Amino acid sequence: MSNGLIALIFLTALAAGWSVSVFNRLVRSRNRMSNAYAQIDVQLKRRHDLIPNLVSTARGYLRHERRTLEGVTEARLRASEAREAMAGSAGARRVELLESLDRAEAGLNAALAKLRLVVEAYPELKADRTIMQLSEELTSTENRIGFSRQAFNDAVTSHNDAIGQFPDSLVATACGFTVAGQLRCTTRAGERAPAMVHLS
């Protein structure tokens, strides 16, 4: 065997080893991202399961606030449907479903904020032990969702960085790895503006 043939075999083996290494790293990155989303899914399901109990308990006190309670129920339904659609998705449609989930969760957040304002206006409801416990559970779950969203977005950033950097992008493109979308709490720039507080 000539030295040129040995060098060619060595370089081919080296390139193949590098490609396998990059591919495995990208698979781990994609799996970390999927796991991070699964953590969000668990917390969203928990949140969606708490809401009917909160609405049911509040219903007895708020007979004349029917639209608020119906709004929360409808927003929860839309968010649950978006979460279930996202959980069963794969591929290019996943980015679209992720945006749909963001919008549905923003709607649910708005409905829950309205319900919290109503609860604040009724001292007897605010003092109800069940309402207090459910509110605390919901707040705790929302904090977990926030942490899970951050972990997911961090995993997405790492994944997108890995598939976008040369020369790893060559393997990513050849193997069909695609850029993933991040979760946003808000969808419009106006929602991201800092809240103005007037103390007059």
N, C-alpha and C positions, 0 to 999 in steps of 0.2 A: 504494500500500500504506500502510496506517495504521501508526502507531508501535506500537500494541498487537499487530498481526499480526507485525511485525518482531521485537518482544520475545518473542513466543510461539515463533517459529521459532528465535530465538537460544537461548532456554531449553531447547527440545526438543533442539537440537543439542548443547548443553552437557551435558544429562542423558544423552544417548546416548553422547557421548564419555567421560563419567565412567564409565558402566556398562561400556563396552568396556574401559576402562583397569582397572577393578576385576576384571572377568572375566579379563583377561590376567594380572594379578597373582596371582589365585587359581589359574590353570592352572600358572603357574611354581611356585607354592608346592606344588601337588600333585605336579608333576614332580620337584621337589627331594626331596620325601618318598619318592617311588617310587625315585629314584636312591639315596637313603640306604638304603632297604631292600635294593636290589640289592647294595650293598656288603656288607651283613650276609650276604645269601644266598651270595655268593662265599666269604666266610670260613667260613660254616657248611659249605658243600660241601667246602672244603679240610679242615676238621676231620673231617668224616665220612669223607673219603677216607684220612686218616692213621690212623684208629682200627683198621681191619682189619690194617694192617701192625704196629701196636703189639701187638694181641691175638695175631697169628700168631707174632711173635717171642717174646712172653712165654709162649705155650702150651708150648713145649719145656721151660721151667723150672718151670712151674706146673701140672703134670698134676693135682695134688690140689686146686688152687684153681679147679676147673672151673666152679663156680657163679659165681664172680666174673667170669670171662671170658665166660660165657654172658650174664650180666647186662649187661656192657658191650656185647656184640653186639646184644642185644635192645633196649637203650636207644638204640643208634645207629640201628637199623632204625626205631624209632618216631620218632626225631627227623628222620631222612631223609624219612620219609613225611609228617610234618607240614610240613617245609620245602618239599617238592614240592607239597603241597596249597596252601600259602600262596602259592607262586610262581604258581600257575595261577588264583588267585582275584581277584575284583573285587567291589566293592559292599559291601553290608551284611554279607555272610558273612565278609568279610575280618577284621573285629574278632574274631569267634568263632575263626577259624583262627589269628589272631595269639595269642590266649590259649592255644589248643591247642599252638602252637609253643613258647610260653613253658614250658608244663608238660612237654613232651617234652624240651626242652633242660635244664630243671632235673633231670629224671630222668637224663639223660646225664651232667650234671655230677656227680651223686651217684655214679653207677656209676664214672666216671673217678676220683673221689676215693677210692673204695674200692680200685680197682686201684692207685692211687699208694701207698696204705698197704701193700698186699701187696708191691709192688716194693721199698718201703723195708725190708721185713722179710727180704728175700733179697739179701744182699750180692753174690752172683755175678750176679744179674739186674740189680741196680742198676749194676754195673760193666760190663755188656754195652754195647759201643759203639753198636750199633744201637738199643738201648733208650734210651740217653742221647740220641742224635740225634733219635729220634722224640719223646721227651719234650720236648726243647727246641723242636722244631717245633710240637708241640701247645701248649706254653705260649705261644710266640710268636703262634700263630693265635688262642688264647683272648684274648690281649691285643688283637689286632686286632679281634676280635669285640666286645670291650668298648668300644673306641673307635668302632666302627661303630654299635653300639647307642646310644651317646651322641649321635652325629651324627643318627641316625634320630629319636631322641626330641626332639632340638632342632628338627629339621625338622617333626615332628608338632606340637610346641608352637607354632611359628610359623604353621603352617597353621591350627591350631585357633583361634589368636588372630585371624588374618586373617578367618576366616569367622564369628567370633563378635562382631566389633566393628561397631557401628552407625556409619555406614549401609551399610558393605560387606556386612553380613549380609543385607541386602535382596537384593542381587545373588546372593550365595551360595545363599540359599534358593531364589530363582527359577530358578537354574541347576543345582540339585541337588547342590551341594557339601555333604559331610557331615563331621562330626567324626571324626577318626581316633584309633585306640587306640595307646597307647605300649607298648613292650616293657618287661617287668619281669624281673629276674633271678630273683626269687623270687615265689611266689604266696601264701604264708601269712605272717602277721605274725610268727610265731615264727621263721621263717627269716631275717627282717630284723633280728632282735635281735642286738646285738653279742655276739661270742663271749666267754665267760668263761674266763679263764686263771688257774689256781691254781698257785702256785709253792711248794708245801709239801712 
